[in-house]
Amino acid sequence: MLAPAAPRWLRPLAPPARAWKEVPEQRLGRLECLESSQSSRTSGTWLIAALILALLIPTELSLRLGPLRLSPYRCVLIAAFVPLALRWSTGRAGRVTGIDLAVLGFALWGWVALAVNAGAAASIEPGGILLLESFGAYLVGRTLVRDRATFAGLCRVAVLACALSLAVSLPESLSGRRFVHQTLGAFLPGAPTFVVEPRFGLARAFGTFDHPILNGVFASTCLALAWYGCGPAGIGGRVSRVLLVTASAMTSLSSGAFLSMAVQIGLASYRRAARALPRRWLLLVLALLTAYGIVSALSSRSGLQALIWYLAFDRTTASYRLLIWEHGSNSVGANPWFGVGQGEWERPEWMSGSVDSFWLMTTMSFGLPALLLVSAAIVGSLVRAGRRIRGDAAEDRARFGWILAWIALVFAGFTVHYWNNVFAFLWLLLGAGAWMGETRRRAA
């Protein structure tokens, strides 16, 4: 029996028509397999949609079991974890790869680091959440997104999520009132307590997220997905999606979101302008490395420090971020293997514990092995997806959009941290690109 049909905007793209040449018995068997495959794909599309839309549900609506907070997206991941882990481990979603093991290794190493720093008993809750939000979210993308059609469905749901977020964040940015969090916080615990100063005369919108940074990073990551990943559409449809995503990201007024969009637009423009150049991406990498070396040689700051300095909206923020990198790097040097877990890191008393970098925070918390594992998973995925498939322009577009989104996440991760729902989203997105590296090359 087929699963209930998904709404039209969620349905995977129809496969191309083909002529049947089988005898009736073979045709019947193929039809049964096709029915089973389509039923599985529809169920997977529903689960992906449920997870992405659950990311938008405010923290105040979490289920609380004593000290344990189960956000709606965590409930979805808990329900899906065991079935998807079985599907992955038994090879029903393709063979287990080194990238899969790197993601799992990151989650397990992080749990070990938490146990080393706080004790085995105290590590159960945060370690389990780390495993769920990283490897669990990765499994959703890895096992359910197995072709371009399902990937297009994921991208369309992500754009829908940006539209829903914009409906909340735009009035908030203009009025300065956190409508959702103030309303729910009046009678439920868990409302964000961050004090965020306005920028350019506008409030930095939280939307339904726990911080404007998360609001901005989520939407900005969807920019390339909106243009390249949503499947066939006219120029008007693609422009409309991009404008919607851009508006949603801009309500956060976050430098991380602006950097993410700038990276995606810049690389997409370069791809078009340099399409006649042989080895254009190698030339770009060499040019960027040369520029980095020149900046490091001529400046009193390293290339990374210069990036942090010039990308901040004000010099006070830039100076503070440089101090975070200075003391955070010292913490990594003092605790290279297991980090500090959820403990305090050494810094001046007047500095807060906030760390504005995903890469630095990951290393400080779980040690250098965790950074190496997550880097291996991301770089390995990008390299595999970067293998060109000849003869399928639509698949190449989807691949390029996914690569752009991840390169933007890598760059923005030097200036902002990813946590809670956006942390789960980035692992979902990483898993959703696994099929791109498994597709065989086609003849030209």
SEMARLUM-316821 format. One line per 4 residues: number of its first residue (from 1); for each residue x, y, z of N, C-alpha, C. Coordinates in steps of 0.1 Angstrom, whole numbers. Each point is the difference from the previous one (the first is absolute). Layout:
N
NUM> X,Y,Z,X,Y,Z,X,Y,Z ~ ... $
END
This chain:
444
1> 9,-12,0,-9,12,0,9,12,0 ~ -3,10,-9,8,12,-1,-2,9,12 ~ 11,8,4,-1,10,10,-9,11,-5 ~ -6,8,9,-8,12,-5,9,9,-9 $
5> -6,5,-11,7,8,-9,4,13,6 ~ 12,4,-3,6,13,5,-7,12,-8 ~ 0,12,7,-5,11,-8,9,2,-12 ~ -6,7,-10,8,2,-13,13,6,2 $
9> 1,10,8,13,7,2,11,-9,7 ~ -5,-11,6,9,-9,7,4,-12,-8 ~ -7,-2,-11,2,-13,-8,13,0,-7 ~ 7,-11,0,12,-1,-8,-3,2,-15 $
13> 10,4,-7,-2,2,-15,-3,-13,-7 ~ -8,0,-9,-4,-12,-7,12,-5,-8 ~ 2,-13,0,11,-6,-8,-3,1,-15 ~ 10,1,-9,-3,0,-14,-7,-12,-5 $
17> -9,2,-10,-8,-12,-5,10,-9,-8 ~ -4,-13,0,9,-9,-7,-10,-11,-6 ~ 5,-6,-11,-8,-10,-6,3,-14,6 ~ -11,-7,3,1,-14,6,4,-10,-11 $
21> 10,-8,3,4,-10,-10,-1,-14,7 ~ -4,0,12,0,-13,7,-12,-8,-3 ~ 1,-12,2,-12,-9,-1,-10,3,11 ~ -12,-4,0,-10,4,10,5,-3,14 $
25> 6,-12,2,4,-4,14,11,10,5 ~ 9,3,-9,11,10,4,-6,13,3 ~ -10,4,-8,-6,13,2,-7,1,13 ~ -7,-11,4,-7,0,13,10,1,11 $
29> 11,-7,0,10,1,10,5,13,2 ~ 3,7,-12,6,13,0,-10,10,6 ~ -13,-2,-4,-10,9,6,-1,-1,15 ~ 1,-12,5,-1,-2,14,12,6,7 $
33> 12,-1,-6,11,7,6,-1,15,0 ~ -5,5,-12,-2,14,-1,-10,6,10 ~ -11,-8,3,-10,4,10,6,0,14 ~ 8,-10,3,7,0,13,9,12,1 $
37> 8,2,-10,10,11,0,-7,14,2 ~ -11,2,-8,-7,13,1,-6,1,14 ~ -6,-11,6,-5,1,13,10,4,10 ~ 12,-6,-1,11,3,9,5,14,-1 $
41> 0,5,-13,5,13,-3,-10,10,6 ~ -13,-2,-1,-10,9,5,1,1,15 ~ 1,-12,7,2,0,14,12,8,5 ~ 11,-2,-8,12,7,3,-1,15,-2 $
45> -8,4,-10,-2,14,-2,-8,7,11 ~ -10,-8,5,-8,5,12,9,2,12 ~ 9,-10,2,9,1,12,10,12,-1 ~ 5,2,-12,9,12,-2,-7,13,2 $
49> -13,1,-5,-8,12,2,-3,2,14 ~ -3,-11,7,-3,1,15,12,5,8 ~ 12,-5,-4,12,5,8,3,14,-3 ~ 0,4,-13,3,14,-3,-10,10,6 $
53> -13,-3,-1,-10,9,6,1,0,15 ~ 4,-12,6,1,0,14,12,9,5 ~ 9,2,-9,11,9,4,-4,14,3 ~ -12,4,-5,-5,13,2,-8,2,12 $
57> -4,-11,7,-9,1,12,9,5,11 ~ -5,11,7,8,6,11,3,-9,11 ~ 11,3,6,5,-8,11,-10,-1,12 ~ -8,10,2,-10,0,11,-10,-11,-1 $
61> -2,-5,-12,-9,-11,-2,6,-14,1 ~ 12,-1,6,7,-12,2,-7,-9,11 ~ 2,-13,-2,-5,-9,11,11,-2,10 ~ -3,2,13,10,0,10,-3,-13,9 $
65> 11,-8,1,0,-11,9,11,2,11 ~ -4,6,11,10,3,10,9,11,-6 ~ 14,-3,1,9,10,-6,2,-2,-15 ~ -6,-10,-6,1,-2,-14,-10,8,-8 $
69> 5,7,-10,-8,8,-9,-1,-6,-13 ~ -11,-4,-5,-2,-7,-13,-8,10,-9 ~ 8,7,-8,-6,9,-10,-7,-8,-10 ~ -10,6,-7,-8,-8,-10,9,-7,-10 $
73> 11,7,-5,8,-7,-10,8,-12,6 ~ 3,1,13,7,-11,7,-10,-12,1 ~ -13,3,2,-10,-11,1,0,-7,-14 ~ 0,7,-11,0,-6,-13,12,-8,-2 $
77> 12,5,5,12,-8,-2,0,-13,9 ~ -5,1,12,-1,-12,8,-8,-10,-6 ~ -12,4,-6,-9,-10,-6,6,-7,-12 ~ 9,8,-7,5,-5,-13,14,-8,2 $
81> 6,2,11,14,-4,2,2,-15,-2 ~ -7,-8,7,3,-15,-1,-4,-5,-14 ~ -12,3,-5,-3,-5,-14,11,4,-10 ~ 4,13,0,9,4,-10,14,-5,3 $
85> 4,-2,12,13,-6,3,0,-15,-5 ~ -11,-7,1,0,-14,-5,0,1,-15 ~ -7,9,-7,1,1,-14,14,3,-5 ~ 7,9,7,14,3,-4,9,-11,3 $
89> -1,-7,11,10,-10,4,-1,-13,-8 ~ -12,-2,-6,-3,-12,-8,2,2,-15 ~ 4,12,-3,4,3,-14,-12,3,-9 ~ -12,2,6,-12,3,-8,0,14,-5 $
93> 9,8,4,2,14,-5,14,2,-6 ~ 4,-11,-6,14,1,-6,10,-5,10 ~ 12,-3,-5,10,-6,9,5,11,10 ~ 4,-5,12,6,9,10,13,6,-5 $
97> 2,13,1,12,6,-5,8,6,11 ~ 12,4,-3,9,6,9,-6,13,6 ~ -7,7,-9,-7,13,5,-10,-3,11 ~ -8,-11,-2,-9,-4,10,7,-2,13 $
101> 11,-8,0,7,-3,12,7,12,6 ~ 4,10,-8,5,12,6,-10,8,8 ~ -13,0,-6,-10,7,7,-4,-7,13 ~ -1,-13,0,-2,-8,12,11,2,10 $
105> 13,-1,-6,11,2,9,1,14,7 ~ -5,10,-7,0,13,6,-10,0,12 ~ -12,-6,-2,-10,0,10,5,-8,12 ~ 6,-12,-2,5,-8,11,12,6,7 $
109> 9,6,-8,11,7,7,-4,11,8 ~ -10,8,-5,-6,11,9,-6,-5,13 ~ -6,-12,-1,-6,-6,12,11,-4,10 ~ 10,-6,-6,12,-4,9,6,12,6 $
113> 2,11,-8,6,12,6,-9,6,11 ~ -13,-1,-1,-9,5,10,2,-9,13 ~ 1,-13,-2,2,-9,11,14,2,7 ~ 10,3,-8,13,2,6,0,13,9 $
117> -7,10,-4,0,13,7,-10,0,11 ~ -12,-7,-1,-10,1,10,-4,-13,7 ~ 5,-11,-5,-3,-13,6,-10,-7,-9 ~ 0,-13,0,-9,-8,-8,-15,3,2 $
121> -4,1,12,-14,2,3,-5,14,-5 ~ 8,10,2,-4,13,-4,1,2,-15 ~ 6,-9,-7,2,1,-14,-12,-6,-8 ~ -9,-8,7,-10,-7,-7,-10,9,-8 $
125> -5,10,7,-9,9,-6,6,8,-12 ~ 11,8,3,5,8,-11,7,-9,-11 ~ 5,-11,4,6,-9,-10,-11,-6,-9 ~ -11,-4,6,-11,-5,-8,-6,10,-10 $
129> -1,13,5,-5,10,-8,10,3,-12 ~ 13,0,3,10,2,-10,-2,-11,-11 ~ -1,-12,4,-1,-11,-9,-13,1,-8 ~ -11,4,6,-13,1,-7,1,12,-10 $
133> 5,11,4,-1,12,-9,11,0,-11 ~ 10,-8,2,10,-1,-11,-2,-12,-8 ~ 3,-12,5,-1,-12,-7,-15,-3,-4 ~ -9,2,10,-14,-2,-3,-6,8,-11 $
137> 3,13,0,-4,9,-11,7,-4,-13 ~ 12,-4,1,8,-4,-12,-7,-12,-6 ~ -5,-9,8,-6,-13,-5,-13,4,-8 ~ -7,10,5,-13,4,-7,4,3,-15 $
141> 10,9,-2,4,4,-13,6,-12,-8 ~ 9,-7,7,8,-11,-6,-9,-11,-5 ~ -10,-4,7,-8,-12,-3,-13,3,-8 ~ -5,12,1,-12,4,-6,1,8,-13 $
145> 11,7,-1,3,8,-13,9,-8,-8 ~ -5,-7,-10,8,-10,-8,0,4,-15 ~ -6,11,-4,0,4,-14,-4,15,-1 ~ 1,5,-12,-2,14,-2,-14,4,3 $
149> -10,-9,-2,-14,3,2,-3,3,15 ~ 5,-9,8,-2,2,15,8,12,5 ~ 12,2,-6,8,12,4,-8,13,-3 ~ -7,0,-12,-7,12,-4,-12,2,10 $
153> -6,-11,5,-10,1,10,5,7,13 ~ 12,-5,4,6,6,12,2,15,-2 ~ 5,4,-12,3,14,-2,-13,8,0 ~ -11,-5,-6,-13,7,0,-5,2,14 $
157> 1,-10,9,-4,1,14,8,11,7 ~ 13,0,-3,9,10,7,-4,14,-4 ~ -4,2,-13,-4,13,-4,-13,4,6 ~ -9,-10,2,-13,2,7,3,4,14 $
161> 10,-6,7,3,3,13,5,15,1 ~ 8,4,-10,4,14,0,-11,10,-1 ~ -10,-4,-8,-12,8,-2,-8,2,13 ~ -1,-12,7,-7,1,13,7,8,10 $
165> 14,-2,0,8,8,9,-1,15,-3 ~ 0,4,-13,-1,14,-3,-13,6,4 ~ -11,-8,0,-13,6,5,1,4,15 ~ 9,-6,7,2,4,14,11,10,2 $
169> 11,-2,-7,12,9,3,-1,14,-7 ~ -7,1,-11,-1,14,-5,-8,9,9 ~ -12,-3,5,-6,9,9,8,2,13 ~ 7,-10,4,9,2,12,11,10,-3 $
173> 6,-1,-12,11,9,-3,-4,14,-1 ~ -12,2,-5,-6,14,-2,-5,6,13 ~ -5,-9,9,-7,5,12,9,-1,13 ~ 10,-9,-1,9,-2,12,-7,-9,10 $
177> -11,-5,-2,-7,-9,10,2,-15,-5 ~ 4,-8,10,1,-15,-3,-14,-6,2 ~ -8,1,-10,-14,-4,2,-1,-15,5 ~ 6,-9,-7,-1,-14,4,6,-3,14 $
181> 12,4,2,7,-3,13,-7,7,11 ~ -4,13,-2,-6,7,11,-14,-6,4 ~ -7,-5,-10,-13,-6,2,1,-13,8 ~ 9,-9,-6,2,-13,6,7,1,14 $
185> 9,10,1,8,1,12,-8,5,12 ~ -12,5,-3,-8,5,11,-6,-11,9 ~ -1,-12,-6,-5,-11,8,7,-13,-2 ~ 12,0,-8,8,-12,-1,14,3,2 $
189> 8,-9,5,15,3,2,7,-3,-13 ~ 13,5,0,8,-3,-12,2,12,-10 ~ -6,11,3,1,12,-9,15,4,-1 ~ 5,4,-12,14,5,0,2,13,8 $
193> 11,0,7,3,12,9,11,9,-5 ~ 4,-3,-13,11,8,-6,-4,15,-1 ~ 9,9,3,-2,14,-2,7,4,-13 ~ -7,3,-10,5,3,-13,-3,14,-4 $
197> 11,8,-3,-1,14,-3,-5,2,-15 ~ -8,10,-3,-5,2,-14,12,4,-9 ~ -2,-2,-12,10,4,-10,-7,8,-12 ~ 6,11,-4,-5,8,-11,-14,4,3 $
201> -3,2,13,-14,5,4,-10,-11,0 ~ 3,-12,-2,-9,-11,-1,3,-10,11 ~ -10,-7,5,2,-11,9,5,-12,-7 ~ 9,-8,6,5,-12,-5,-10,-11,3 $
205> -7,-5,-10,-11,-9,2,4,-14,4 ~ -6,-5,11,2,-14,4,-9,-9,-8 ~ -12,5,-4,-10,-9,-6,-4,-11,10 ~ 0,-12,-4,-3,-11,10,12,-6,5 $
209> 12,5,-4,13,-6,4,4,6,14 ~ 11,-6,6,5,4,13,9,12,-1 ~ 4,4,-12,9,12,-2,-1,4,-14 ~ 2,13,-3,0,5,-13,11,-7,-9 $
213> 11,-4,6,10,-7,-8,-5,-12,-6 ~ -8,-8,8,-5,-12,-5,-11,2,-11 ~ -8,11,2,-10,4,-10,7,3,-13 ~ 11,8,1,6,4,-13,8,-11,-6 $
217> 7,-9,7,8,-11,-6,-10,-10,-7 ~ -11,-3,7,-9,-10,-6,-5,5,-14 ~ -4,13,0,-6,5,-13,11,2,-10 ~ 12,5,4,10,3,-10,5,-13,-6 $
221> 1,-11,7,4,-12,-5,-9,-5,-11 ~ -12,4,0,-10,-5,-10,1,8,-13 ~ 8,10,-1,1,8,-12,3,-8,-12 ~ 11,-7,0,4,-8,-12,-10,-11,-2 $
225> -6,-6,11,-10,-10,-2,-12,5,-7 ~ -4,12,3,-12,6,-6,2,2,-15 ~ 13,4,-4,2,3,-14,3,-13,-8 ~ 8,-9,5,5,-12,-7,-7,-13,3 $
229> -6,-1,12,-4,-13,5,-14,-4,-1 ~ -9,10,-2,-14,-3,1,-7,-6,-12 ~ 8,-3,-10,-5,-7,-12,-4,10,-11 ~ -6,-5,-11,-3,9,-11,-9,11,4 $
233> 3,12,-5,-8,12,2,5,11,-9 ~ -9,9,-4,3,11,-8,9,10,8 ~ 5,10,-7,9,10,6,-8,8,11 ~ -13,2,-3,-8,7,10,-2,-7,13 $
237> -2,-14,-1,-1,-8,12,13,0,8 ~ 11,-2,-7,13,0,8,3,13,6 ~ -2,11,-7,2,13,6,-9,3,12 ~ -12,-4,-1,-9,2,11,5,-8,13 $
241> 4,-12,-2,5,-8,11,12,6,6 ~ 9,5,-9,13,6,5,-3,13,8 ~ -9,8,-5,-4,12,7,-6,-3,14 ~ -8,-10,0,-7,-3,13,11,-5,10 $
245> 9,-9,-4,10,-5,9,10,12,4 ~ 3,9,-9,9,11,3,-7,9,10 ~ -12,3,-2,-7,9,10,-1,-7,14 ~ -2,-13,0,-1,-7,13,14,1,7 $
249> 11,-2,-7,13,1,6,4,14,4 ~ -4,10,-7,4,14,3,-7,5,12 ~ -12,-6,4,-6,5,13,8,-3,12 ~ 10,-9,-1,9,-3,11,10,10,2 $
253> 4,8,-11,11,9,1,12,-6,6 ~ 3,-12,-4,12,-8,5,11,0,-10 ~ 12,3,4,11,0,-9,3,-14,-6 ~ -3,-10,8,1,-14,-5,-9,-3,-11 $
257> -13,5,1,-9,-2,-11,4,8,-12 ~ 5,12,1,4,8,-11,12,-6,-7 ~ 10,-5,8,11,-7,-5,-4,-12,-8 ~ -9,-8,5,-5,-12,-6,-6,3,-14 $
261> -8,10,-1,-6,4,-12,10,5,-10 ~ 9,8,5,11,6,-9,8,-11,-6 ~ 4,-10,8,8,-11,-6,-8,-8,-10 ~ -13,-2,2,-8,-8,-10,-1,8,-13 $
265> -4,13,1,-1,9,-11,13,1,-8 ~ 11,2,7,13,2,-6,4,-13,-8 ~ -2,-12,6,4,-12,-7,-9,-3,-12 ~ -13,3,2,-9,-2,-11,4,9,-12 $
269> 3,13,3,4,9,-10,13,-4,-7 ~ 9,-4,8,13,-5,-6,-2,-12,-9 ~ -9,-9,4,-2,-12,-8,-6,4,-14 ~ -8,10,0,-6,5,-13,10,8,-8 $
273> 8,9,7,9,8,-8,12,-7,-5 ~ 4,-11,7,13,-7,-3,-3,-14,-6 ~ -12,-1,-6,-4,-14,-5,9,-4,-12 ~ 6,9,-6,9,-4,-12,14,-4,5 $
277> 3,3,12,14,-2,5,2,-15,3 ~ 11,-6,-4,3,-13,4,5,0,15 ~ -4,-10,8,5,-1,14,-3,13,8 ~ -12,5,-3,-4,13,6,0,0,16 $
281> -4,-12,5,-1,0,15,14,-2,6 ~ 9,-6,-7,14,-1,5,6,14,0 ~ -3,7,-11,6,14,-1,-6,9,12 ~ -13,-2,3,-5,8,10,6,-3,14 $
285> 2,-13,3,6,-5,12,14,6,1 ~ 8,-1,-10,13,6,0,0,15,2 ~ -9,7,-6,-1,14,2,-3,4,14 ~ -10,-8,6,-3,3,14,11,-3,10 $
289> 7,-11,-3,12,-3,9,11,10,-2 ~ 2,5,-12,10,11,-2,-4,13,7 ~ -13,3,-1,-5,12,7,1,-1,15 ~ -3,-12,6,2,-3,14,14,2,4 $
293> 10,-5,-8,14,1,3,4,14,0 ~ -4,8,-10,4,14,-1,-5,8,12 ~ -13,-2,4,-6,7,12,8,-4,12 ~ 3,-13,2,7,-4,12,14,6,0 $
297> 7,2,-11,13,5,-1,1,15,2 ~ -10,7,-5,0,15,1,-7,6,11 ~ -8,-8,7,-9,5,11,6,-5,13 ~ -3,8,10,4,-4,14,-9,-11,5 $
301> -10,-4,-7,-9,-11,3,1,-11,-10 ~ -4,-12,5,-1,-11,-10,-11,2,-9 ~ -1,-9,-11,-11,1,-9,-13,-2,7 ~ -1,-10,9,-12,-3,7,-4,12,9 $
305> 10,6,7,-3,11,8,-5,12,-8 ~ 6,2,-12,-5,11,-9,-14,-3,-4 ~ -3,-12,-3,-14,-4,-4,-10,4,11 ~ 3,-4,12,-8,3,12,-2,15,2 $
309> 11,7,-2,0,14,3,-9,8,-10 ~ 2,-3,-13,-7,8,-10,-14,-5,-3 ~ -4,-12,5,-13,-4,-3,-10,4,12 ~ 5,4,11,-8,5,11,-7,13,-4 $
313> -12,2,6,-7,13,-3,6,12,7 ~ 7,-3,11,6,11,7,13,-4,6 ~ 9,9,3,13,-3,5,0,-6,14 ~ -10,3,8,-1,-5,14,-2,-15,-1 $
317> -10,-4,-8,-2,-14,-3,12,-8,-5 ~ 7,7,-10,11,-7,-6,11,-2,11 ~ 3,10,8,10,-1,10,-3,-11,10 ~ -13,-1,4,-4,-10,10,2,-14,-6 $
321> -4,-1,-13,2,-13,-7,14,-4,-1 ~ 9,9,-2,14,-3,0,5,-5,14 ~ -5,6,10,3,-4,14,-5,-15,2 ~ -12,-2,-5,-5,-14,1,9,-10,-6 $
325> 5,3,-12,9,-9,-7,13,-2,7 ~ 5,11,6,13,0,7,-2,-10,12 ~ -10,3,9,-1,-8,12,-6,-14,-3 ~ -8,-1,-10,-5,-13,-4,11,-9,-6 $
329> 9,6,-8,11,-8,-5,9,-5,12 ~ 2,9,10,8,-4,11,-7,-12,8 ~ -13,0,0,-7,-11,6,2,-13,-7 ~ -1,1,-14,3,-12,-8,14,-5,3 $
333> 10,9,0,13,-5,3,2,-6,13 ~ -8,4,10,1,-6,13,-8,-13,2 ~ -10,-2,-9,-8,-12,0,-2,-5,-14 ~ 10,-5,-6,-1,-3,-15,-8,-13,-3 $
337> -1,-10,9,-6,-12,-3,-15,-1,3 ~ -4,5,12,-14,-1,3,-7,13,3 ~ 7,11,-2,-5,13,2,-5,2,15 ~ -9,9,2,-5,3,13,-15,-5,2 $
341> -5,-7,-10,-14,-4,1,-9,11,1 ~ -9,0,10,-9,11,3,5,9,11 ~ 13,-3,4,6,8,11,4,14,-5 ~ 5,7,10,5,14,-3,14,-1,-7 $
345> 2,10,-8,14,1,-7,6,13,6 ~ 13,-1,0,8,11,7,-1,13,-8 ~ -4,11,7,-1,13,-7,-1,10,11 ~ 2,13,-4,-2,11,10,-14,0,6 $
349> -2,4,13,-12,-1,7,-11,8,-7 ~ 3,11,-7,-10,9,-6,-5,-6,-13 ~ 6,-10,-6,-5,-6,-12,-11,-11,3 ~ -10,0,-9,-10,-10,1,5,-13,-5 $
353> -8,-11,1,4,-13,-5,-4,-2,-14 ~ -6,9,-6,-5,-1,-14,12,0,-10 ~ -1,-10,-9,11,-1,-10,-6,2,-14 ~ 4,10,-8,-6,3,-13,7,-7,-11 $
357> 2,-13,1,5,-8,-11,-3,-15,2 ~ -7,-6,-9,-3,-14,1,13,-9,0 ~ 9,4,-8,12,-9,0,9,1,13 ~ 1,12,5,7,2,12,-7,-6,12 $
361> -13,2,1,-8,-6,11,0,-15,0 ~ -1,-6,-12,1,-14,-1,13,-6,5 ~ 11,7,-4,13,-5,5,2,3,14 ~ -4,11,5,1,3,15,-8,-10,8 $
365> -11,-4,-5,-9,-9,8,4,-14,-1 ~ 4,-5,-11,3,-15,-2,14,-3,-4 ~ 8,10,-3,14,-3,-3,3,-1,-15 ~ 13,0,-4,4,0,-14,-5,-13,-7 $
369> -1,-12,6,-5,-11,-8,-15,2,-5 ~ -8,7,8,-13,3,-5,0,9,-12 ~ 9,10,1,1,9,-12,4,-7,-12 ~ 10,-9,1,5,-8,-11,-11,-9,-6 $
373> -8,-6,9,-11,-9,-5,-10,8,-7 ~ -5,11,5,-10,8,-7,5,6,-13 ~ 13,4,0,6,5,-12,1,-10,-10 ~ 4,-13,4,1,-11,-10,-14,-3,-6 $
377> -10,0,8,-14,-2,-5,-4,10,-10 ~ 2,13,3,-4,10,-9,8,1,-13 ~ 14,0,2,8,0,-12,-2,-12,-9 ~ -1,-12,6,-2,-12,-8,-13,1,-7 $
381> -11,5,6,-13,2,-7,1,9,-12 ~ 7,12,2,2,9,-10,8,-5,-12 ~ 10,-7,3,8,-6,-11,-8,-10,-8 ~ -7,-9,7,-8,-10,-7,-11,6,-8 $
385> -6,10,5,-11,7,-7,5,8,-12 ~ 13,4,1,6,9,-10,3,-8,-13 ~ -1,-13,1,3,-8,-13,-11,3,-10 ~ 4,5,-11,-10,4,-10,-7,-12,-6 $
389> -13,2,-2,-8,-10,-7,-4,5,-13 ~ 4,-6,-11,-2,5,-13,-14,-5,-5 ~ -7,9,-7,-12,-4,-6,-13,2,8 ~ 1,6,13,-11,2,8,1,14,6 $
393> -4,10,-7,2,14,4,-8,3,13 ~ -12,-6,1,-8,3,12,7,-6,13 ~ 6,-11,-1,7,-6,11,13,8,3 ~ 6,5,-10,12,9,2,-4,13,8 $
397> -12,5,-4,-5,12,7,-3,-3,15 ~ -6,-11,3,-3,-3,13,13,-2,8 ~ 10,-7,-6,13,-2,7,6,14,3 ~ 0,9,-10,7,13,2,-7,8,11 $
401> -13,-1,0,-7,8,11,3,-6,13 ~ 1,-13,2,4,-6,13,14,4,3 ~ 9,-1,-9,14,4,3,1,14,4 ~ -7,9,-7,0,14,4,-5,2,14 $
405> -11,-6,4,-5,1,13,10,-4,11 ~ 7,-11,-3,10,-5,10,12,8,1 ~ 5,5,-12,11,10,1,-3,12,8 ~ -12,5,-2,-5,12,8,0,-4,15 $
409> -5,-12,3,0,-3,14,14,-1,6 ~ 9,-5,-8,14,-1,5,6,14,3 ~ -2,9,-9,5,14,2,-7,7,11 ~ -13,-1,0,-7,7,11,3,-6,14 $
413> 4,-12,0,3,-7,13,12,6,7 ~ 8,8,-7,11,7,6,-4,13,8 ~ -12,4,-3,-5,13,7,-12,-2,8 ~ -7,-12,-1,-12,-3,9,1,-14,4 $
417> -8,-3,10,-1,-14,5,-14,-6,-4 ~ 0,-13,-2,-13,-7,-4,-3,-9,12 ~ -12,2,5,-5,-8,11,-15,-3,-1 ~ -5,-9,8,-14,-4,0,-5,-4,-13 $
421> -11,6,-5,-6,-4,-12,8,2,-13 ~ 8,10,0,9,3,-12,11,-10,0 ~ 5,-5,11,10,-10,1,-6,-13,-6 ~ -12,-4,3,-6,-11,-6,-3,1,-15 $
425> -3,12,-4,-3,3,-14,13,-2,-9 ~ 11,4,6,12,-1,-9,4,-15,-1 ~ -2,-8,10,2,-14,-2,-10,-7,-9 ~ -12,4,1,-10,-5,-10,4,4,-14 $
429> 5,12,-2,4,4,-13,12,-7,-5 ~ 10,-4,9,11,-7,-4,-4,-14,-5 ~ -9,-7,8,-4,-13,-4,-8,0,-13 ~ -7,12,-3,-9,1,-12,9,0,-13 $
433> 13,3,2,8,0,-12,8,-13,-3 ~ -2,-10,8,7,-13,-1,-2,-6,-14 ~ -13,0,-4,-3,-7,-13,8,7,-12 ~ 4,12,1,7,7,-11,13,-7,-3 $
437> 7,-5,11,12,-6,-2,-1,-15,-4 ~ -12,-5,0,-2,-14,-3,-4,-3,-15 ~ -5,11,-6,-5,-1,-14,12,-3,-9 ~ -2,-9,-9,11,-4,-9,1,11,-11 $
441> 12,1,-5,2,9,-11,-7,-5,-13 ~ -6,9,-7,-6,-4,-12,8,4,-12 ~ -2,-8,-11,8,4,-12,-6,13,-5 ~ 9,7,-6,-4,13,-6,-9,-2,-12 $
END
